[in-house]
């Protein structure tokens, strides 16, 4: 379901697993962070960001504050039970109720995971570097049980008509897998348009995951709905959240 202020993943997740992704609407920040910026590292007024975060917690009745990460475009995954305020990681996994896994984005791909039993969840930040170097594989490795029991939702990211990359990005992905060629279209002699959604789906499919949903947004072109670093440079951040509800 999509509203001005929130996206609810359209996927067959268990009833005890909740997930949402914010848009740029519904907060208190002023331009260029207008208005629901949840990022404390982008130059916005810290007191206003706190107000946005507090409102987010109330609006969706979160059981606890989100476990915010210091994201570094890497591949490290932490367990929510080991989270600290200064945790540097690009994915977070939980197998306990009321631990709200959170990933901030503004073009990079947020990826949410759950198992069919509703006993495990995770959220990953997949920019092209993290995606290339294995952040999704590292996240999936945290899950116990069969891979076919894992469900994945791909949240709002830069779309395939807007994600221009250089020859080095194309070469790196195609060196990893020749199938990655399908995710690139030639723009000119030295540039390509990349489909980050397809690249993620290929990586997940190679792991034996077939239940993949979402992947039909574009943060760059949908200016009224999403923040986009590539489009605006100085801008806010959205957040994708997933947690297990206590029984």
N, C-alpha and C positions, 0 to 999 in steps of 0.2 A: 504494500500500500504506500502511496506517495501523497504527502501533503506539503504545504509551503514550508513547514518547519521541521519535518521529520520524514525519513524513509523507514518503512518496516519491511524487512526482507520477505520476498515472496518465495518461500521454500518450505518443504514439509518437515520443519524442525519439530522435535518433541515438544509437548505442551509445557514442560517445565524448563525449557530453554527460551530465554527472551533476548531479542536483538533489535537494535535500532541504529540508524545513522542520521546525524543531523545535517541540515542544510545551513546556508548562511543567514537564514531568516529567523526572526523571533527573539533576538537578543537586545543588548543595550549598547554595544560598541558603536563608535562613530566611524565615518569614512577615514581611511580606506578599509577598515576592519569591520564594516557594517554587515550584519549586526550581531550575529551569534558566533563570535570568535571565542574559541576555547583555548587558544594557544597563548602561553605566557612568554614565549620566546620571540615574538614577531614585532614587538615595539608598541603594542597596545597598552593602555592604562591597566595596571595590574589589578586595581580595585574593581574595574569594570569586568575584566576577565573572570574574577572571582564571582561577581554577580551573575554572569552568564552561566558559570559552572554550577552555582547554587540553584539557579532556576532550572537547569537541565535535570538536576537530581530530583527536584520536586515535580517537574512536569511528567516524568516517566516513572516516578515512584521507585527510584533505585534503592536497593536494599543497603547499599554502602556507597561511598564516594568511588568514582572510577579510579583504577590503578594506572595513573598517568606515567608514561615512560619518557625517558630522554632518548629520542630516536636518532640514530646516527647512520642510516642507510647501510646497516650491516646485516648479519644473519643470526645474531644471538637470540635465543629464546629463554625466557625466565619462567619459572613456576610462580603463580600468583602468591603462593604461600611464602615465597622468598623475596617478594617485592619490597623495595625500599624507595623512599622519595627520590633518591638520586640514581635509580636503576637505569643503566644504559642498555637498551635492547630494542629490537625491532619486531618482537613477537612475544606474546604472553599466553600461557596455558593454565587452565584450571580444571581440577576435578572435585572441587568443593563448592557448595552452595554459597551464594551471596558475594562471591568475588567477581567484581565487575571489570572484565578485561577491556582495555581501551586502546585505540590506535587513532592518531591524528593524521589528517591528510589535506592536501590542497592541490591535487593532480596525481600523486602517487596512488597506487591501488591498495585499498583496505580489503583484507580477506578475512572472513569470519568462518569458523569451523565448529561443528558439533558432531557427536556420534548419534547414531539412531536411538541409542538407549537413553540419551540425555544425561549421561554421567561425565562427559568431558566436553570442554569448549576451548576455543583459542581465537586470538585475533593477531593478524600479521600485517606489517607495513611493507608493501612490495613496490618500491621504486625499481627502476630497471637494474640498478646495481645489486640490490638485495635479491631481486628475482633471478638474475643471472648467477649469483654466487650461492644460492640455495636456501633462502629464508623460508620458502614454502616447504621444501623437503625437511628442513630442520624442525619446523613446526609439526608436520605430520609425524615425525619420528617420536614425538612426545606421547602420541596416542597409543593406547593398548587396544587390542582387538583387531578385527578384520578391516582392511582398508575400504572394502565395499560398504562398510557401515558408516563411513565418514561423509557428511554433507558439507558443502562449501557454498558460500555466497560471496560474489565479487561486487564490492560496493562502488560508489562513484569515483571515477578516475578520468584522466585525459583520454579522449576518444581516438579512434584510429585515423581520423581525418586531420588530426591536430598534432599528433606526437611525432614531430620531426627529429630525427637522430642522424648522427654521422656514420661514416663507414666503419668506425671502430666498434660501434654498438652492434651493427649488423654482423660484422665479422666475429665478434665474441659469441653472440647467440648461435650463429650458424656453425661455428666450430664445435659448440657443445652438442648441437643436434641439427642435422640437415633439414628436419621437419620445420625448424624455425623460419625457414625461407618463406613459408606460407603466411607469416605474420608481418612481412615487410613488403612495401610497394616502393618502387623507385621514384624519387622526387626529382632528382637531377643527378649529375655525375658523382656527387659526393654525399648526397643526403637521401634518406629514406623516410617514409611514413611507417611507424611501427604500431602494431595492434597489441597493446599490453594485456588486454583481456585474453586474446588468443594465446599469447606466450604463457600466461598463467595457466590456462586450460591445458595446454600441452604438457607443462610440468606436472600438473596434478594428475592428468590421465596416465602419464608414465609411471606414476606411483600406484596406479590401480584404483584411483578415485574417479567415479563416473557420475556421481550426483553433484553437479556443478550448476549453480543458479546465478542470476544477476548478470552483470557485465554489459548493460545496455544504456549507460549514462555517458555524458561528456562534460567534465568540469569546465572545460575551456569555452565551449559554445553556449552552455546554459548559465549565462552570467547572472541572471536574477536568482538562481537557485544555489549555485555553488561558488566557493572560493576557488581561485586558480592562480597558483604562483607563476606559471608560465605566461598567463595572460596579463597579470597585473604587477608582478614583482613583489611589491609590498601589499600584503593581504593577510586575512585571517586563516584559521584552520577549523575544519570540521572534525567530528569524532565519530567513529564506529564502535559500538559497544555490544558485548555479549556476556551473559551470565546465566548461572543455574539458579532456579528458584528453589528455596528451601521447601521441603515437603511438610 
